[in-house]
Amino acid sequence: MKTEIMITNDDGIHAVGIKELEEGLAGLGNLTVVAPDREQSASSHSLTLQRPLRITQRAPNRYEVDGTPTDCVFLGINHILRDRRPDLVVSGINRGGNLGDDITYSGTVAGAIEATLLGIPALAISLDIDREHHFATASRVAREVAEKVFEHGLPAATLLNVNVPDRPWEELAGFRITRQGKRTYSDVVRENADPRGRHYYWIGGEVIQGEDVEGTDATLVRAGFVSITPIHLDLTNYRAFAPLENWEWSC
Ligand code: MN
């Protein structure tokens, strides 16, 4: 049976990154794109429950959904591809890095989280955009990582969060397995007034800097490496067990 690969993203089905991803994965299997009809960046792991969703088929293997990346993966696996369960879900290529704390906001990573919850190996891939927008580099990286996942499989409940520096393939420093780092966001809230004089607030949310911590995604991508962070869906902090058990509980 032919390998089935499902592709999604959070920048929307018309984004450059998803087309580059399709090109990068071409020939590895049967590709099906199920992606949001518009940008859904920072939608996190949001599932739409309060309104119906529409699926529009744009081509034989191309579907757009008026929802989040999580909706796309849920509908893709449980409905569109219900008779040919994907062997891999790839989410991206995001326009911008998903480093450190970004993971908690990211719709790109959430697409991979949803697939992982549904028991399908998944990876998220992001280009840490600088000036040049080397999506072709990230596309080649996606192919290599996908091939490795097919070869080795993934540990249980684990997805790969892949970040690629914005540079030509020849200038990559290498691949590194990393841990989640730390990012600092600007705390700017811009207050303004609409034409009717009512105030509105716009969250800036720009990254000021990544803390330089050894072995982390942000640090290694800045040094020119492709960073691969294995993300586990058990969010329990096992190191907190001992101190919490020492609190004096009433019974
Ligand atoms: Mn995005």
Residues whose N, C-alpha, C, O or C-beta is under 5 A from the ligand:
A	BS01	MN	D10 D11 S41 N94 R95
